[in-house]
Amino acid sequence: MSEFNYVSKEAFEQMRTDLQRMKSVDRPAASRAIAEAREKGDLKENAEYDAAKEAQGLLEAKIQQMESVIANARIIDAKDIDTSRVSLLSKVTITNIATKKSVTYQLVGEKEADIKAGKISVTSPIGKGLFGKQVGEEAEVVAPNGKLKFKVDSITA
């Protein structure tokens, strides 16, 4: 994985906290579950043991993936954002030309995307369509339900 993961400082700290929890709390718990299941007899027919081993394998994969994401993370500071164009971490207010509805999104990295919080990934269809646009420009977005047109109303940090 050679691509950088651009994240805010808050998201980076959250990822580090999650990784630490997985290593110091979840990993020992998985080991205890395996040990308890092992004590229950024949491992060939012990479904609890198999489930505990599978859970441990999934946890180790998550830890490895999180370590990779953190290793390739690049922290972006909101105060360094150029508000002349839509970019990572900028907040952009757009109007759907067809419905005349306005909405404000913050463009974030994939790991931080949360549509309920108004954060969309720069790699999402809307994020890709808006990236690099200036106030007043229109963005045409190819979404699963067809083409959508948005007008960029404002860009803030």
Buried (B, 14 or more C-beta within 10 A) or exposed (E): EEEEBBBBEEBBEBBEEBBEEBBEEBBEEBEEBBEEBBEEEEEEEBEBBEEBBEBBEEBEEBBEEBBEBBEEBEEBEBEEBEBEBBBBBBBBBBBBBEEEEEBEBBBBBBBBBEEEEEBBBBEBBBBBBBBEBEBEEEBEBEEEEEEBBBBBBBBEB
